[in-house]
Amino acid sequence: MVALEIEVDPGEVGFDAARLQRIDQHFENYVTTGKLPGWLALVARRGKIAHLSTHGMRDVESGKPVETDTLFRIYSMTKPITSVAAMMLYEEGAFELTDPVSDFIPSFADLSVYTGGPARNPQTRPATEPMRIWHLLTHTAGLTYAFNYLHPLDELHRRAGFEFGMASDLDLAACCDAWAEIPLLFDPGTRWNYSVATDVLGRVVEVASGQPLDEFFRTRILDPLGMTDTGFQVAAADTDRLASLYAADPQGKARLHPKHEQMYDTAFEPPKAPSGGGGLFSSARDYHRFTQMLLRRGELDGVRLLGARTVDFMTRNHLPGGADLETLAMGAFSEVANAGKGFGLGFSVVDDPLAAKVLSSKGEFAWGGLASTAFWVDPAEDLTVLFLTQLMPSSTHPIRPYLHQLVYQALVD
């Protein structure tokens, strides 16, 4: 395996090297003050890594540092990979984006929508619109997450065994059937809510391809791109490379996650239900290759996963009427700054950098994960950025907006 390293002098690709060091100076303070256990930051322009740094510990308790080959739980940064998988099948004619989900998962026919009442006795009505594949890709399906703790339907998800992640005793098909029994938050296509939609999309990938999700990922995406560190479980030989998981205490300080031992043990076991919404482990080298493929509009090192126009299509705002997330999002959504940002087929998309009030470019697309990881791709600046750490929840600290301003202030060409 080729080691991850800086590939170009920053000045050759338009960066001021001294200004890039502000990234490290800022986030080193997060470690010093106990806000983060450790982190890795990668900035690439014109296909070359111009800045790569690590600081702090992948395991504070044993004193093991974050290294360039450390493995991280990327949680919702799994979603763009699942979305790419779905669109690969779309390109092969496996479905139309307007096809009902029930064509692939029959339990999603005849859906109901919540109209009021407590979780123990919800009031519903029939949905006015079928749930379609594009609804899954855009999080406009009307589904939710158990861990949102914002709505009676979130409680219904917890009662069904989905407190955090997938229900331990169900395979992916059974998880989807369980979700289909719970009323929707809204008619598909009318609002936006962060949800298990991408997990359902993973099941569509399985049915449409005839392959288990992990096998499709491995044979069609991961192996072709050389992403040898990425998967739904960590190889036993890589035990020492896996970062420990931390959770924020009431003061925002990083403490070993209460369920660390349980989550550590299960990392080395194949999941009964692979989560296309949040189940992958990966390394900086691997995810950097994925972002480079996206920046190059579907191709990397002679391997083409998607057509260039497909990537362009995925990374435009698909929300109804061109609305932004601030307008359509349900609840207290905090994964990204909402104003000026829409949502494409698997990514947030910057439509109006001024409204977002964060240095960025129109057309930038991105996403992040529950443990405070983040990436973005900026086609206008030929730029990709990756930040990996392991602190839950991602809303604890404003890592992502600060990372934006620190990267863009270093561009001086």
Stockholm file with secondary structure:
# STOCKHOLM 1.0

chainA/1-413         MVALEIEVDPGEVGFDAARLQRIDQHFENYVTTGKLPGWLALVARRGKIAHLSTHGMRDVESGKPVETDTLFRIYSMTKPITSVAAMMLYEEGAFELTDPVSDFIPSFADLSVYTGGPARNPQTRPATEPMRIWHLLTHTAGLTYAFNYLHPLDELHRRAGFEFGMASDLDLAACCDAWAEIPLLFDPGTRWNYSVATDVLGRVVEVASGQPLDEFFRTRILDPLGMTDTGFQVAAADTDRLASLYAADPQGKARLHPKHEQMYDTAFEPPKAPSGGGGLFSSARDYHRFTQMLLRRGELDGVRLLGARTVDFMTRNHLPGGADLETLAMGAFSEVANAGKGFGLGFSVVDDPLAAKVLSSKGEFAWGGLASTAFWVDPAEDLTVLFLTQLMPSSTHPIRPYLHQLVYQALVD
#=GR chainA/1-413 SS CCCCCCCSCGGGGTBCHHHHHHHHHHHHHHHHTTSCSEEEEEEEETTEEEEEEEEEEEETTTTEECCTTCEEECGGGGHHHHHHHHHHHHHTTSCCTTSBGGGTCGGGSSCEEEEESCTTSCEEEECSSCCBHHHHHHTCSSCCCGGGCSSHHHHHHHHTTCSSSSCTTCCHHHHHHHHHTSCBSSCTTSSBCCSTHHHHHHHHHHHHHTSCHHHHIIIIIIHHHTCTTCBSSCCGGGGGGBCCCEEECTTSCEEECTTHHHHHHHTTSCCSSCCTTTCCEEEHHHHHHHHHHHHTTSEETTEESSCHHHHHHHTSCCSGGGCCHHHHBCSCCCSSCCTTEEECSSSEEESCHHHHTSSCCTTCEEEECTTSCEEEEEGGGTEEEEEECCEECTTSSCHHHHHHHHHHTTBCC
#=GC SS_cons         CCCCCCCSCGGGGTBCHHHHHHHHHHHHHHHHTTSCSEEEEEEEETTEEEEEEEEEEEETTTTEECCTTCEEECGGGGHHHHHHHHHHHHHTTSCCTTSBGGGTCGGGSSCEEEEESCTTSCEEEECSSCCBHHHHHHTCSSCCCGGGCSSHHHHHHHHTTCSSSSCTTCCHHHHHHHHHTSCBSSCTTSSBCCSTHHHHHHHHHHHHHTSCHHHHIIIIIIHHHTCTTCBSSCCGGGGGGBCCCEEECTTSCEEECTTHHHHHHHTTSCCSSCCTTTCCEEEHHHHHHHHHHHHTTSEETTEESSCHHHHHHHTSCCSGGGCCHHHHBCSCCCSSCCTTEEECSSSEEESCHHHHTSSCCTTCEEEECTTSCEEEEEGGGTEEEEEECCEECTTSSCHHHHHHHHHHTTBCC
//
